Amino acid sequence: MIMMKRYKKILLTGVLSALSCSFVHAQELYKNENAPVHERVMDLISRLTVEEKISLLRATSPGIPRLGIDKYYHGNEALHGVVRPGRFTVFPQAIGLAATWNPELQKRVATVISDEARARWNELDQGREQKEQFSDVLTFWSPTVNMARDPRWGRTPETYGEDPFLSGIMGTAFVNGLQGDDPHYLKIVSTPKHFAANNEEHNRFVCNPQISEKQLREYYFPAFEMCVKEGKAASIMSAYNALNDVPCTLNPWLLQKVLRQDWGFQGYVVSDCGGPALLVNAHKYVKTKEAAATLSIKAGLDLECGDDVYDGPLLNAYKQYMVSDADIDSAAYHVLTARMKLGLFDSGERNPYTKISPSVIGSKEHQQIALDAARQCIVLLKNQKNRLPLNADKLKSIAVVGIIWRLQRRSGSRTGFHTARYQKQGRRSGESRLCSLEICCRWAGTYSGRELPGRTAS
């Protein structure tokens, strides 16, 4: 009788233990690779503390060991080849790729880039051995689909030029090549940037262009719209600048109305690096980082490129009831969905991209594609009427139009003009001589859409 009671007790304990394990396993839905992504993400969010959720909303996101979540460093660059860590195949600059007029080639280039990125991730034990900031290789802040409307902009080579249709076609092909075509997994998160109207460098932190909605939708938006609607971009980066008096970082019309409501964007929005802090110290739009965090997250900014405003200040804003749980959950949902689709919560057995070998990096095949791209981006100019090379003996003056203020400052001129003597090297004798050709330069600059002195070119 005693033995029977003891047996029943052991049996009951075993049954309860088994039920308990089954219950825990069933509750950890976020680890179930067969469950829908939405349900997995919602389950994970329900297990996170507010502090843990906020830690997911910055570029250098730390691990959460109690839930088996590894660190993840958002952001790297891959505009024409992966930047880091290590060596990768390099392609022509974006402006050169645009000159190929070949979206199929563009997609092959982006596919090579994403193959090499995944190969390096696999080589680094699914990123566990990658320790440097901004050097994980599954999230790229590329492509740049801003309009190169002003050739004086220093980042024109990053773009696909001044035509919105070509930029949209090439940008979409690049997004498709990076993100892959698997129905379940993202190969890479592509991030078209900088949304929107970002095409000047000298005052990019504070500029405030005034642009009509008609201009925006016909010229500045189409490339982004194509990347979202046709490319299904998993992320979008906002711009530093303001637009019609509202900084893009906290612009609800841009980030909610246009992106999500009009275009059906399903991914996450990341700031340009340090953008939220600039709302305080550059734009002077708000006085505190807590206010910057509040207005940004409510406007639809999900992730901060940086570890500043969406860290302590966002938590402080939450504790002061400026930010709600729903605000934080919405941002965390968008960010975690991308990480889930990358396969960061899965074993990797079903993910085709975990099988890419590191041997593809810099392979002969990839080098050949880079060579093909370089050849196709060459543009031959027609030298009509043999205007080139210039004959200094037949010219009296040349007007050089553009921003040359640094040269003016070095010359001591404050008039907006600079003149220089043209030194000609004798072709036959090797002698140098000063000819009578005078080069006249005048600054024809603009600043945030306002005319400056010296705008009229000579």
C-alpha positions as CSV (number, residue, x, y, z in Angstrom):
1,M,0.0,0.0,0.0
2,I,2.8,2.4,0.9
3,M,4.6,1.5,-2.3
4,M,1.4,2.2,-4.3
5,K,1.0,5.7,-2.8
6,R,4.6,6.5,-3.4
7,Y,4.3,5.3,-7.1
8,K,1.2,7.5,-7.5
9,K,3.0,10.5,-6.0
10,I,5.9,10.0,-8.4
11,L,3.6,9.6,-11.4
12,L,1.6,12.7,-10.5
13,T,4.8,14.7,-10.1
14,G,6.0,13.6,-13.5
15,V,2.7,14.5,-15.1
16,L,2.6,17.9,-13.5
17,S,6.2,18.5,-14.6
18,A,5.5,17.5,-18.2
19,L,2.4,19.7,-18.2
20,S,4.4,22.6,-16.8
21,C,7.0,22.2,-19.5
22,S,4.4,22.0,-22.2
23,F,2.7,25.1,-20.8
24,V,5.9,27.1,-20.8
25,H,6.8,25.9,-24.3
26,A,3.3,26.8,-25.5
27,Q,3.5,30.2,-23.9
28,E,6.9,31.0,-25.6
29,L,5.1,31.6,-28.9
30,Y,7.8,34.0,-30.1
31,K,10.2,31.1,-30.4
32,N,7.8,29.0,-32.5
33,E,9.0,29.2,-36.1
34,N,5.7,27.8,-37.4
35,A,3.6,30.6,-35.9
36,P,2.7,33.8,-37.8
37,V,5.2,36.6,-37.4
38,H,2.5,39.0,-36.0
39,E,1.6,36.6,-33.3
40,R,5.2,35.9,-32.4
41,V,6.0,39.6,-32.2
42,M,3.0,40.3,-30.0
43,D,3.9,37.5,-27.7
44,L,7.4,38.8,-27.3
45,I,6.3,42.3,-26.7
46,S,4.0,41.0,-23.9
47,R,7.0,39.6,-22.1
48,L,9.2,42.7,-22.3
49,T,9.5,45.4,-19.6
50,V,9.2,49.0,-20.6
51,E,13.0,49.4,-20.2
52,E,13.6,46.4,-22.4
53,K,11.3,47.7,-25.1
54,I,13.0,51.0,-25.1
55,S,16.4,49.3,-25.4
56,L,15.2,47.9,-28.7
57,L,14.6,51.3,-30.2
58,R,18.1,52.5,-30.6
59,A,20.8,51.6,-33.1
60,T,23.1,49.8,-30.6
61,S,20.5,47.5,-29.1
62,P,21.8,45.4,-26.2
63,G,20.9,41.8,-25.6
64,I,18.2,40.6,-23.3
65,P,19.6,37.4,-21.9
66,R,16.6,36.3,-19.9
67,L,14.6,36.0,-23.1
68,G,17.5,34.7,-25.2
69,I,17.7,37.9,-27.3
70,D,21.1,38.7,-28.7
71,K,22.5,42.2,-29.2
72,Y,21.8,43.8,-32.5
73,Y,23.5,46.7,-34.1
74,H,21.4,48.4,-36.6
75,G,23.0,50.2,-39.5
76,N,25.8,49.7,-41.8
77,E,26.4,51.1,-45.3
78,A,26.2,49.2,-48.6
79,L,25.6,51.7,-51.3
80,H,28.0,50.1,-53.7
81,G,29.4,47.3,-51.6
82,V,29.4,46.4,-47.9
83,V,31.5,48.9,-45.9
84,R,32.4,46.8,-42.8
85,P,33.6,44.6,-41.2
86,G,36.4,43.3,-43.4
87,R,36.8,43.4,-47.1
88,F,34.1,43.0,-49.7
89,T,33.5,43.4,-53.5
90,V,33.3,47.1,-54.4
91,F,31.1,48.4,-57.3
92,P,30.9,51.8,-59.0
93,Q,29.2,54.7,-57.1
94,A,25.4,54.9,-57.3
95,I,25.5,57.8,-59.8
96,G,27.6,55.5,-62.0
97,L,25.2,52.6,-61.6
98,A,22.4,54.9,-62.6
99,A,24.3,55.7,-65.8
100,T,24.0,52.0,-66.8
101,W,20.2,52.5,-67.3
102,N,20.1,48.8,-66.4
103,P,17.8,47.8,-63.5
104,E,18.5,44.1,-64.0
105,L,22.2,44.7,-63.6
106,Q,21.4,46.9,-60.6
107,K,19.5,44.0,-58.9
108,R,22.5,41.7,-59.6
109,V,24.8,44.1,-58.0
110,A,22.6,44.4,-54.9
111,T,22.2,40.6,-54.8
112,V,26.0,40.3,-54.7
113,I,26.1,42.8,-51.9
114,S,23.5,40.9,-49.9
115,D,25.1,37.5,-50.6
116,E,28.4,38.8,-49.2
117,A,26.7,40.4,-46.2
118,R,24.9,37.2,-45.3
119,A,28.1,35.2,-45.9
120,R,30.0,37.4,-43.5
121,W,27.2,37.1,-40.9
122,N,27.4,33.3,-41.2
123,E,31.1,33.4,-40.9
124,L,30.7,35.5,-37.6
125,D,28.5,32.8,-36.1
126,Q,25.2,34.6,-37.0
127,G,26.7,37.9,-35.7
128,R,27.7,36.7,-32.3
129,E,31.3,37.3,-33.0
130,Q,30.7,40.8,-34.4
131,K,31.3,43.3,-31.6
132,E,31.8,46.7,-33.4
133,Q,29.1,49.3,-33.5
134,F,27.4,49.9,-36.8
135,S,29.0,46.8,-38.2
136,D,26.4,44.2,-38.1
137,V,25.5,43.3,-41.7
138,L,21.8,42.6,-41.9
139,T,20.6,46.2,-41.9
140,F,21.9,48.7,-44.4
141,W,21.2,52.4,-44.7
142,S,21.0,52.1,-48.5
143,P,20.0,53.2,-51.1
144,T,20.0,57.0,-51.3
145,V,17.1,58.0,-53.4
146,N,17.1,61.7,-52.8
147,M,17.0,63.9,-55.9
148,A,20.3,65.3,-57.0
149,R,18.7,68.5,-58.1
150,D,21.6,70.8,-57.3
151,P,25.0,69.6,-58.6
152,R,26.7,71.6,-55.8
153,W,25.4,69.1,-53.2
154,G,28.4,67.1,-52.0
155,R,26.6,63.7,-51.9
156,T,25.4,63.6,-55.5
157,P,27.5,60.5,-56.2
158,E,25.4,58.6,-53.6
159,T,22.2,59.2,-55.6
160,Y,20.8,57.9,-58.9
161,G,20.6,61.5,-60.3
162,E,18.0,64.1,-60.7
163,D,15.2,62.1,-62.4
164,P,12.6,60.7,-60.0
165,F,11.5,57.9,-62.3
166,L,15.1,56.6,-62.9
167,S,15.9,57.0,-59.2
168,G,12.7,55.0,-58.4
169,I,13.5,52.2,-60.8
170,M,17.1,51.9,-59.7
171,G,16.3,52.3,-56.1
172,T,13.6,49.6,-56.2
173,A,15.9,47.2,-58.0
174,F,18.5,47.8,-55.3
175,V,16.0,47.2,-52.5
176,N,14.8,43.9,-54.2
177,G,18.4,42.7,-54.6
178,L,19.2,43.4,-50.9
179,Q,16.1,42.0,-49.4
180,G,15.8,38.8,-51.5
181,D,12.8,36.9,-52.7
182,D,12.2,34.3,-50.0
183,P,8.5,34.4,-49.0
184,H,9.3,34.0,-45.3
185,Y,12.7,35.5,-44.6
186,L,14.3,38.9,-45.3
187,K,17.8,38.5,-46.6
188,I,18.7,42.1,-45.6
189,V,16.8,45.1,-44.3
190,S,17.1,47.8,-46.9
191,T,16.7,51.5,-45.8
192,P,16.0,54.0,-48.6
193,K,17.0,57.5,-47.4
194,H,16.7,60.4,-46.5
195,F,12.9,61.1,-46.3
196,A,12.5,63.8,-47.6
197,A,13.8,66.7,-49.6
198,N,17.4,66.2,-48.4
199,N,19.9,67.5,-50.9
200,E,22.2,70.0,-49.4
201,E,25.1,69.4,-47.1
202,H,26.4,72.7,-45.8
203,N,23.4,73.3,-43.5
204,R,21.7,70.0,-43.6
205,F,21.0,69.9,-39.9
206,V,18.9,73.0,-39.8
207,C,17.7,73.8,-43.4
208,N,14.0,74.3,-43.9
209,P,12.9,74.2,-47.5
210,Q,9.5,75.4,-48.4
211,I,8.1,73.0,-51.0
212,S,4.5,72.6,-52.2
213,E,2.7,69.3,-51.9
214,K,2.5,69.2,-55.6
215,Q,6.3,69.5,-56.0
216,L,6.8,66.9,-53.3
217,R,4.5,64.3,-54.8
218,E,5.6,64.9,-58.3
219,Y,9.4,65.2,-57.8
220,Y,10.7,64.5,-54.3
221,F,8.5,61.6,-53.3
222,P,8.2,59.2,-56.3
223,A,11.5,57.3,-55.8
224,F,10.6,56.7,-52.2
225,E,7.1,55.7,-53.1
226,M,8.3,53.1,-55.6
227,C,10.8,51.7,-53.1
228,V,7.9,51.3,-50.6
229,K,5.1,50.1,-52.9
230,E,7.1,48.0,-55.4
231,G,10.2,47.2,-53.5
232,K,8.5,46.6,-50.1
233,A,11.4,48.3,-48.3
234,A,11.5,47.1,-44.7
235,S,12.8,50.4,-43.4
236,I,12.9,54.1,-44.3
237,M,15.3,56.7,-42.9
238,S,14.0,60.2,-42.1
239,A,16.0,63.3,-43.0
240,Y,17.8,65.8,-40.8
241,N,16.2,68.8,-42.4
242,A,12.8,70.4,-41.7
243,L,10.1,70.5,-44.4
244,N,7.7,73.4,-44.5
245,D,8.7,74.4,-40.9
246,V,8.4,70.9,-39.4
247,P,11.5,68.7,-38.9
248,C,11.3,65.4,-40.8
249,T,12.3,63.5,-37.7
250,L,9.0,64.3,-36.0
251,N,6.8,65.1,-39.0
252,P,3.6,63.1,-38.6
253,W,2.4,64.1,-42.1
254,L,5.5,62.5,-43.6
255,L,5.9,59.5,-41.4
256,Q,2.2,58.6,-40.8
257,K,0.0,60.2,-43.5
258,V,2.2,59.7,-46.5
259,L,4.3,56.7,-45.6
260,R,1.8,54.5,-43.9
261,Q,-1.7,55.7,-44.9
262,D,-1.0,56.7,-48.5
263,W,1.7,54.2,-49.5
264,G,0.9,51.3,-47.1
265,F,4.4,51.2,-45.6
266,Q,4.7,48.3,-43.1
267,G,8.3,48.6,-41.9
268,Y,10.0,50.8,-39.4
269,V,11.2,54.4,-39.6
270,V,14.8,55.2,-38.4
271,S,16.2,58.6,-37.8
272,D,19.3,59.9,-39.5
273,C,22.1,59.6,-37.1
274,G,21.7,61.9,-34.2
275,G,18.5,63.4,-35.7
276,P,16.4,63.5,-32.6
277,A,19.0,65.4,-30.6
278,L,19.2,68.0,-33.4
279,L,15.6,68.9,-32.6
280,V,16.9,70.4,-29.4
281,N,20.4,71.8,-30.3
282,A,20.1,72.6,-34.0
283,H,16.5,73.1,-35.1
284,K,15.6,74.6,-31.6
285,Y,12.2,73.0,-32.2
286,V,11.9,71.7,-28.6
287,K,13.7,72.6,-25.4
288,T,14.3,69.1,-24.0
289,K,15.3,65.7,-25.2
290,E,12.2,64.3,-23.4
291,A,10.0,66.5,-25.6
292,A,12.0,65.4,-28.7
293,A,11.5,61.8,-27.8
294,T,7.8,62.4,-27.2
295,L,7.0,64.2,-30.4
296,S,9.2,61.8,-32.5
297,I,7.8,58.5,-31.3
298,K,4.2,59.9,-31.6
299,A,4.9,61.0,-35.1
300,G,6.0,57.6,-36.1
301,L,9.8,57.5,-35.6
302,D,10.4,53.9,-34.4
303,L,14.2,53.7,-34.1
304,E,16.9,56.2,-33.3
305,C,20.2,56.0,-35.2
306,G,22.2,56.7,-32.1
307,D,22.0,55.9,-28.4
308,D,20.8,59.2,-27.0
309,V,17.2,60.5,-27.1
310,Y,15.6,57.0,-27.4
311,D,17.4,55.9,-24.2
312,G,17.2,57.8,-20.9
313,P,15.1,60.7,-22.2
314,L,12.5,58.4,-23.7
315,L,12.2,56.5,-20.5
316,N,11.9,59.8,-18.6
317,A,9.2,60.9,-20.9
318,Y,7.3,57.6,-20.2
319,K,7.7,58.1,-16.5
320,Q,6.3,61.6,-16.8
321,Y,3.3,60.3,-18.7
322,M,4.3,62.1,-21.9
323,V,4.6,58.8,-23.8
324,S,2.2,55.9,-23.5
325,D,2.7,52.2,-23.5
326,A,0.9,52.1,-26.8
327,D,3.5,54.5,-28.3
328,I,6.4,52.4,-27.2
329,D,4.7,49.1,-28.2
330,S,4.0,50.4,-31.7
331,A,7.6,51.3,-32.3
332,A,8.8,48.0,-30.7
333,Y,6.4,46.1,-32.9
334,H,7.8,47.6,-36.1
335,V,11.4,47.1,-35.1
336,L,10.9,43.5,-33.8
337,T,8.9,42.5,-36.9
338,A,12.0,43.2,-39.1
339,R,14.3,41.3,-36.8
340,M,11.9,38.4,-36.7
341,K,11.8,38.3,-40.5
342,L,15.6,38.3,-40.7
343,G,15.4,35.1,-38.8
344,L,17.1,36.4,-35.6
345,F,14.8,34.4,-33.4
346,D,15.0,31.2,-35.4
347,S,17.3,28.2,-35.5
348,G,18.4,29.0,-39.0
349,E,17.7,25.5,-40.4
350,R,14.8,26.8,-42.6
351,N,16.5,30.1,-43.5
352,P,18.1,29.7,-47.0
353,Y,20.4,32.7,-46.3
354,T,22.2,30.9,-43.4
355,K,23.6,28.5,-46.0
356,I,25.6,31.1,-48.0
357,S,29.3,30.4,-47.7
358,P,31.9,33.0,-46.9
359,S,33.8,31.8,-50.0
360,V,31.5,34.0,-52.2
361,I,33.0,37.2,-50.7
362,G,35.2,38.7,-53.4
363,S,34.8,35.7,-55.6
364,K,35.7,35.7,-59.3
365,E,32.0,35.8,-60.2
366,H,31.4,38.8,-58.1
367,Q,34.5,40.6,-59.5
368,Q,33.2,40.0,-63.0
369,I,29.8,41.6,-62.1
370,A,31.7,44.6,-60.7
371,L,33.7,44.8,-63.9
372,D,30.5,44.6,-66.0
373,A,28.9,47.4,-63.9
374,A,32.0,49.5,-64.3
375,R,32.0,49.1,-68.1
376,Q,28.3,49.8,-68.4
377,C,28.4,52.9,-66.3
378,I,30.9,54.6,-68.8
379,V,29.2,57.5,-70.6
380,L,30.7,58.8,-73.8
381,L,30.2,62.5,-74.5
382,K,29.8,63.8,-78.0
383,N,32.5,66.4,-78.7
384,Q,30.3,68.4,-81.1
385,K,32.2,70.9,-83.3
386,N,35.4,69.9,-81.5
387,R,34.8,72.3,-78.6
388,L,37.2,70.3,-76.4
389,P,40.0,70.7,-75.5
390,L,39.6,74.4,-74.9
391,N,42.0,76.6,-76.9
392,A,43.3,79.3,-74.5
393,D,44.6,81.3,-77.4
394,K,41.1,81.9,-78.7
395,L,39.4,82.5,-75.3
396,K,39.4,85.7,-73.4
397,S,37.6,84.6,-70.2
398,I,35.9,81.6,-68.6
399,A,33.0,81.9,-66.1
400,V,33.2,79.3,-63.3
401,V,29.8,79.1,-61.7
402,G,29.3,77.4,-58.3
403,I,30.1,77.4,-54.6
404,I,33.8,78.5,-54.3
405,W,33.5,80.5,-51.1
406,R,36.4,78.6,-49.6
407,L,38.6,79.7,-52.4
408,Q,37.3,83.2,-52.1
409,R,38.2,83.2,-48.4
410,R,41.7,82.0,-49.0
411,S,42.2,84.7,-51.6
412,G,41.0,87.4,-49.1
413,S,38.2,88.4,-51.4
414,R,34.8,89.3,-49.8
415,T,33.2,90.5,-53.0
416,G,32.0,87.2,-54.3
417,F,34.5,87.3,-57.1
418,H,37.8,85.6,-57.6
419,T,40.1,85.9,-60.6
420,A,43.1,83.7,-61.4
421,R,45.7,83.6,-64.1
422,Y,45.6,80.6,-66.3
423,Q,49.0,78.8,-66.5
424,K,49.4,76.9,-69.8
425,Q,52.0,74.2,-70.2
426,G,53.7,74.3,-73.6
427,R,53.0,71.0,-75.4
428,R,56.1,71.0,-77.5
429,S,58.8,72.9,-75.6
430,G,57.7,71.9,-72.1
431,E,57.9,75.5,-71.1
432,S,55.3,77.2,-68.9
433,R,53.8,80.5,-69.7
434,L,51.1,82.8,-68.4
435,C,48.6,83.5,-71.1
436,S,46.1,86.4,-71.1
437,L,43.1,84.1,-70.3
438,E,41.4,85.3,-67.2
439,I,39.2,82.9,-65.2
440,C,36.4,84.8,-63.4
441,C,34.5,83.0,-60.6
442,R,31.5,84.2,-58.8
443,W,29.5,82.4,-56.1
444,A,26.1,81.5,-57.3
445,G,24.9,80.0,-54.1
446,T,21.5,79.4,-52.4
447,Y,20.8,78.7,-48.8
448,S,17.6,76.9,-47.8
449,G,15.7,78.3,-50.8
450,R,16.6,81.9,-50.0
451,E,18.8,84.0,-52.3
452,L,22.1,85.1,-51.1
453,P,24.3,88.0,-52.2
454,G,26.2,87.1,-55.3
455,R,23.5,84.7,-56.6
456,T,23.6,86.1,-60.1
457,A,26.4,84.3,-62.0
458,S,29.0,86.1,-64.0
